[in-house]
Structure formats: C-alpha cells, structure tokens
Amino acid sequence: MKGRIVRISSHDPGWQGRFEAEAERIRAALAGQPAAIEHVGSTAVQGLDAKPTIDILVGLSALEAGEIARGAMERLGYTYRGEAGVPGRIFFRKGVSFPRNFNVHCVQRGGPLWRQMLDFRDYLRQHPETALEYGALKTRLVLSKEGRRLEGYAAGKETFIAEVLRKARAGGGE
C-alpha cells in the first residue's frame, strides 16, 4: 500500500447497501462461527466524505477464529494480510486496485479494537459537527503533499481520532 494516492469521494448513500450485501456474503461464509458484523469507517457515517472503501468489522468470540476463517474469506475473493501492523486484528482486503472495494477487520468481539472502532463511528454519527470537522481534515490531508499518500493520510488523522475516542470514552460530550 505504500505510496498509494488517496482520493476522497463525496458521501454515497449506496455505501450502506454495498455493506449490507457484503455482510450477508461474509455471514454465510462464516456460517457456524459466532460473529457480529458492523459497518465502520467513514463510509458508515451519513454525509461524511470518504475513500470509497467499505470497512467491515467482524467481531469473533476468539481472534483465532479469524485465522480459521481465512479459507472462507479467500473463497469470497479476499486477500489475507495478517495483522497488517495492528496487533489483535486479522485483516483482509478485497479489490484488485486502490482504493480497495472492502476492508475486513476481524477482532475479538467486545475487545479493545472492537470498542475503539465502534466508539469512533458512533461518536461521529451522534456529533455531525465533529464528522464535518473530520471530513474537512481528510480533505486538507489529501490536498497536502504528505497526506496525498496513504501513510501520510493515516498519520495525519491520528491526533483527531485519539481526541474523538477520548471524548467518546468521557461520555460523548464536547
């Protein structure tokens, strides 16, 4: 992924339908494994501009189930990426070019990564003004030399994300 140029798209109401259809495929592929599936990331927040990659959070009873699910996910066309730099996550992506069609983050349901991703999404959904600030930050990043590349884009969002998570854990207030 290094060096990939980030492009932001206006919010597309079709993103939710894409998530729902893919979540059903994943649910069927993981039949027999207890899993919760959530739409996360910017495409899950109404009105928020985003990379047009749908992020899917799969909560498993044990992280080892993500390794067990590898074959099922690969049969759906996903590429296995291991932890991909995030301990406690099994990561899959789908799509032959960047931006990818889907990213799937398999984590332990109820664990720290599960809570973090849901807390961030839920805070942005409940605080549209913060979502607008986040969208403006992402736009500034892709217009900057450093933020146009994926690694600079991700690094440029870290402080904002940490602050939103702090507010979410403090009870959701501004």
N, C-alpha and C positions, 0 to 999 in steps of 0.2 A: 504494500500500500504506500510505501514511501514515495513522496514526490507527486502523489495524485493531486490534481487540481480540484478544489471544492467548488461546487456550484449550488446555490440556494434557489429553490423554486417557491413560488407563491403557494400558500396552502391549497391543497387539492382535496375537496370533500370525498373524492374517490379513494383516498388512502385508507379510510376506515373499512370500506368494502374489500379492498385488497388484503388488509389484515385479517378480516373475518374469514375469507376464503382460504387463506394460507393456514390460519389457525386450525381450521377444520381438517385440512390435509395432515398437519402435524399431529393433531389429536388422534386421527385414525391410524397414522403410522406408529404412534406410541401406545396403541391400544394395550391395555394390561398394565401399564405403568401409571401410577398415580401422578398426575401432572396438572398444574394450573397454568393457564396461558393468558398473558396480558399484552396489550398493545402499549409500548413505551416509546420514549424518544419524542422528538419534536413533531413527528407526523401524527402522534396521538393527542396533540393539543390543538383544539379548534382554533383556526385563524393564525396559527404560528407558521411562518415560512420555514422551510427545512430542506435538507438534502432529501431527494425523493426515495430514500431507502427506508423501508418499513422495519423498525426494530421490534422484535418479538421476545418477550421474556417468558421462559419456561421454568416454572418452579417445580422441582423434583423433591421427592422425600429424602433422597440422598444424592450427593453430587456424582457418585459412581454411576448412577443411572444414566447420566449424560454420556459417559463412555459406552455404556451398554447400548444406548440409543443411536450410537454412531452409524451403524449399518442402516437403520431405518431412515435416518436423516440423509445419508448419502443416496439412498434409493429415491428420495424426493428431489435430488439434484443439488443438495447442499455440499459444500466443501468444508471439511473438518479443519479447524485451526487451533485445536488445543485450548490452552488458557489465553492465548494471544495477548500476553502481557498483563492479564488481570487474574491474580490468584483467586481461586474459588469459583471460577467460571469455566464452562466448556462452551466454546464459541464456534458457530457455523455461519457461513455466508452463502448466498445464492445469487447468481448472476455472473455473466461472463465478463462484464466490463464495469468500470467505476462510473457513477455510483452503482453499487450492487442493488438488486431488487429487494433482498431481505437479509437482515442480520438476525440470528437467533442466539440469545444469551441463555444458556442453561445454568441455573444456580440452585442452591438449596432453598426450597420454599420456606419463607419466614426468616431466612438468614440475613446477614448484613447487606449483601448485594441486592437481594430481593427487596428489602425495605428501602434501600437507597434509591433504586430505580423507580419504585412506585411513589415514594415520597416526593421526588423531584417532579415527576409527571403530575401528581395530584396537586402539588403546590401551584404549578403553572396553570392548571385547569381552574383552580379556585381563585387565582390572582391574575386576571387578564392583563393588568398593567405591568406586572413582572414578566409575563410572557412576551409582551410587546418590547420591553427592555432587552430581553434575551434575543428576540428576533433582530433588533437593531444592532446588538453586539455582533451577532453572527454575520450580518451584512457588512459591518465595518471590517470584520476579520477577513472576509473573502475579498474585500477591496484593498486590503493591505498586502504588502509583499510577503510578509511572514504567514499571514492567515490564509493565503490562497492555497497553500499546500496543506495536506491533511494533518501532518504532525503539528504544524503551527496553528492550524484551526483548532485542533483539540486542546492544545496547551493554552490558547487564548481564552478558552471557555472555563478553565479550571477554577479560577477565583470566583466567578459568578456562580457556578454550580455549587461550590462549597458554601457560599453565603446563602443561597436558596435552601440548601439542606439544613444549615444552622437554623434558619427561620422556621422551617417545617418542623424540626425537632423541638423548637421552643414553643410550639403550639400554633404555628401558622400565622402569627401576627407579623405585621410590617415592622 
